[in-house]
Amino acid sequence: MALDLASLASVRAFATAFLSSEPRLDILIHNAGISSCGGTREPFNLLLRVNHIGPFLLTHLLLPRLKTCAPSRVVVVSSAAHQRGRLDFTRLDRPVVGWRQELRAYADSKLANVLFARELATQLEGTGVTCFAAHPVDGLP
């Protein structure tokens, strides 16, 4: 199924198509991500939209199915870069220009991932749905 995480309309269309065609959802892994930005027709920079806003919306649209299929889980692939993130909610819809701003925006999006996973895990306690944030490690033996 086609899914463009930069487009909230695409995320909604995907969720509708998935829910109408697939009876089970046991695991949802958010692994898509970009590290450089561009503009979109919708608010929020492209990096934040793809790395966080799109997966956030998709999770909430699919959450009822995850709950009915419990035990199930949500895995958000984040990054240790989240430690350098500082979310400034007054700047989320501003363009990101230049590599320094891109690095900060990337770290901010990964911080948003970690905070989302943490809060979702808290909200889902006792439902049979678990939620994790993971940092991929390079060079495993």
DAHU-V55190 format. One line per field, one symbol per residue. ss: DSSP state (h for helix, s for strand, l for the rest). A space follows every 50 residues. Layout:
ss=???
//
This chain:
ss=lllllllhhhhhhhhhhhhhhlllllsssslllllllllllllllhhhhh hhhhhhhhhhhhhhhhhhlllssssssslhhhhhllllllllllllllhh hhhhhhhhhhhhhhhhhhhhhhhlllllsssssssllllll
//
